[in-house]
Amino acid sequence: MAERGVVLDHATLNRWVSRYAGLVADASRYKKRPADRSWRMDETYVKVKGEWVYLYRAIDKHGKTLDFMLSNRRNKAAPTQLVSRP
């Protein structure tokens, strides 16, 4: 925005992110291509903002990430819904 001569406060950008992040995520999920028949689930434990969480990733046979999910608790059934949800 500074390149265009617009002066913004960091709080304004933060409000934009909180308002439009959900819309961008929904639009990208809508355009997401269907998964191939062959995909794998990857699970790891990572630290995000000082808190340990489980990171689940759905990966196709070419190694591309189809979707991911962060969870506070380990849950076997929830990550399988990553690829099957619209």
PLY file of the C-alpha trace (Angstrom):
ply
format ascii 1.0
element vertex 86
property float x
property float y
property float z
element edge 85
property int vertex1
property int vertex2
end_header
0.00 0.00 0.00
2.94 2.31 0.63
3.90 1.98 -3.04
0.56 3.51 -3.93
0.89 6.32 -1.39
-1.66 4.95 1.06
-0.69 5.17 4.73
-2.11 2.35 6.84
-1.79 1.33 10.43
-0.96 -2.27 11.29
-4.30 -2.53 13.11
-6.13 -1.80 9.86
-4.32 -4.60 8.10
-5.08 -6.91 11.01
-8.81 -6.07 10.75
-8.73 -6.77 7.00
-7.11 -10.13 7.56
-9.65 -11.13 10.20
-12.54 -9.99 8.01
-11.48 -11.42 4.63
-9.41 -14.51 5.52
-12.51 -16.66 5.83
-13.86 -15.49 2.48
-10.56 -16.22 0.75
-10.40 -19.67 2.37
-13.96 -20.50 1.29
-13.30 -19.35 -2.29
-10.11 -21.39 -2.52
-11.82 -24.51 -1.15
-14.56 -24.07 -3.75
-11.97 -24.03 -6.55
-9.94 -26.89 -5.07
-9.54 -29.76 -7.52
-10.82 -33.16 -6.44
-8.21 -35.48 -4.99
-6.77 -38.35 -6.93
-7.59 -41.87 -5.78
-4.15 -42.19 -4.24
-3.41 -39.91 -1.31
-1.76 -40.22 2.09
-2.22 -38.57 5.48
0.80 -37.05 7.20
0.69 -36.23 10.91
3.27 -34.30 12.92
3.48 -32.31 16.14
4.57 -28.69 15.67
4.79 -25.52 17.74
2.56 -22.66 16.52
2.75 -19.33 18.40
4.31 -21.08 21.39
1.66 -23.81 21.60
2.14 -27.43 20.51
-0.53 -28.64 18.04
-1.01 -31.54 15.66
-0.56 -30.77 11.97
-2.39 -33.11 9.60
-1.69 -32.91 5.85
-3.35 -34.73 2.99
-0.71 -35.42 0.31
-1.31 -36.85 -3.17
0.95 -39.33 -4.92
2.96 -36.50 -6.50
3.82 -34.97 -3.09
1.52 -31.96 -3.44
-0.37 -30.88 -0.32
-4.11 -31.18 -0.91
-5.20 -29.72 2.40
-4.06 -29.34 6.00
-5.57 -29.05 9.44
-4.30 -27.95 12.86
-5.75 -29.60 15.95
-5.14 -29.22 19.67
-5.93 -32.89 20.30
-4.99 -35.99 18.36
-8.00 -37.17 16.38
-7.90 -40.07 13.94
-11.28 -39.54 12.25
-11.19 -35.77 11.63
-8.22 -35.60 9.21
-9.83 -38.07 6.79
-12.53 -35.45 6.20
-9.94 -33.09 4.70
-10.06 -34.66 1.26
-13.70 -35.71 1.28
-15.17 -32.30 2.21
-16.19 -29.92 -0.59
0 1
1 2
2 3
3 4
4 5
5 6
6 7
7 8
8 9
9 10
10 11
11 12
12 13
13 14
14 15
15 16
16 17
17 18
18 19
19 20
20 21
21 22
22 23
23 24
24 25
25 26
26 27
27 28
28 29
29 30
30 31
31 32
32 33
33 34
34 35
35 36
36 37
37 38
38 39
39 40
40 41
41 42
42 43
43 44
44 45
45 46
46 47
47 48
48 49
49 50
50 51
51 52
52 53
53 54
54 55
55 56
56 57
57 58
58 59
59 60
60 61
61 62
62 63
63 64
64 65
65 66
66 67
67 68
68 69
69 70
70 71
71 72
72 73
73 74
74 75
75 76
76 77
77 78
78 79
79 80
80 81
81 82
82 83
83 84
84 85
